[in-house]
Amino acid sequence: MANSKMAMTSLAAQIRPFTCLAASQPSRLAPHPADLIRWIKREGGFVHHAVKLSQETQFGIGLISTELIPPGTDLISLPPHVPLRFESDDASSSSSSLLSALARRVPEELWAMKLGLRLLQERANADSFWWPYISNLPETFTVPIFFPGEDIKNLQYAPLLYQVNKRCRFLLEFEQEIRRTLEDVKASDHPFSGQDVNASALGWTMSAVSTRAFRLHGNKKLRGGSSDDVPMMLPLIDMCNHSFKPNVKIIQEQNGAESNTLVKVVAETEVKENDPLLLNYGCLSNDFFLLDYGFVIESNPYDTIELKYDEQLMDAASMAAGVSSPTFSSPAPWQNQLLSQLNLAGEMPNLKVTIGGPEPVEGRLLAAIRILLCGEMVEVEKHDLDTLKSLSAIAPLGIANEIAVFRTVIALCVIALSHFPTKIMEDEAIIKQGVSATAELSIKYRIQKKSVIIDVMKDLTRRVKLLSSKETPTAA
C-alpha cells in the first residue's frame, strides 16, 4: 500500500514558483480584492443582508450569517451571466479557438483543467468582467500537488500517491505542450495575453477549479431529453464550506437562461447567528477531499481503503484466519464462473476492491470470499449474488462459513495496516512536536486511513463474537 520508493514529483520542488504553494491559511489573489457581494448585486444578483464574508471559519475564508435565518430563506442568487464556464464550441476569435484546441488535449478525468484554462485566460485579461471574483480567489492551495516531496511521500498510501504523481506529471507535460502550441502565436491571438504559462500557473488554476466548481445542468440537450452537466465557477456561492450536515443547499432554476436567476442558495435548516453557511460537497472519501479540496475530514463515514483482489494475498489472509485449505488460487469452475459475474475474474476484471465506508466490506469482495470458502455449489446456488454481496444477509452460507469470511477480512486488514510504516500513536506524537501545515495534512490523512482499517476490524470482530455465540457444536 505504502511505497516509499515511488518517485515524488512535487510541483513545489520541480518548477519555478508562480504564485501558488501550499499554505494553511491562504491569502487572496489580490492584496485588496474587490467587494464581491457588491459586484454580484450590481450585476443583478441577490445576497441576503445577513450573509457576510468571514476570515475566521474552520476552513479559513467562508460565509457566515450575522443573524438568525429561518429555513427556506433565499440567501444568494446569481443571474446567468455571472457564473464562469468553459464554452467548448466558442470559436469567435483566434484566442478562443486556441483555448478550445488546448482544452481538447486535457484528459476527461482532469476536467478541472478545461475550465481552469478559461479561468487562467480571464486572470490574464486586465479588463476581465470576472476580475472582482478572481481577485478574491486564494493565492495558494493546500492540495498535494503543491506539497514538498517529503510530505507527498508521507501520505503513505499508494493509490493517492499514484494520483498525485499523475497530476504532477500531467501539469509538467502540459506546460511544454502549451509552449509548443503558442510559440509562434502573435500577441493579439494569444489566449493568455502573451503571459508565460508554467506548470505552477496550471496547478493554481486547476486547483482553483477543483476546490470550487459545481456541476450544473447546461443548455445542451442530450439523447433522452436530459441536459448535459457543465462545470461552473459560482462567485460567492463557492465560499460556502463543506459539511455532511449542511444548513444550505443549491437550487438551479429550471428556466435559468430565460429568467434573471440561474442558481441560488437557500437555507435548508435554521441558520443561527454567526453560524457558517455549509454545503455538502458530496459523500466522498478523504482521497477526493484532500486531492481536490485540500482538507481531510476526521472520522469520515465515506472514507475507504483500496485493496487489490489478489489470489495469493487472499490465500495468505485466509490461512492466517485459520482456514486449512483455501481455494482462492485454484477456484472450481463453478466458483470461477461466479467470480466472473462479480468482475473479479475473466478477460478484463476490475480487481480494485474496498473496505470501509457505509458498508465495512465491498459487496463483491464479501461475495467472493463467501463463495470461495464454501465448497458446496448446491448451498451457494440457493442464493443470488445480491444476497451474497450483502452484509445485511446474516450468514447465508452458514455460521461457520461467515465466521471464516469475517476472520479472512480481518486478516486482510492486518496485512493492509502493516504496509503503513508508522503507527497512529507515532503519527499523533509527530503532530504534537510541531510540523509544517502540509506535513500535518499528510499525517492527518494517513491517520484517518489507518483508522478506517481499525474500525472495520472492530466491526467484524464484534460480528464474529456475535456469530460464535450462536454457533452450535455441530456447526463447528
Disulfide bonds with the S-S distance in Angstrom:
none
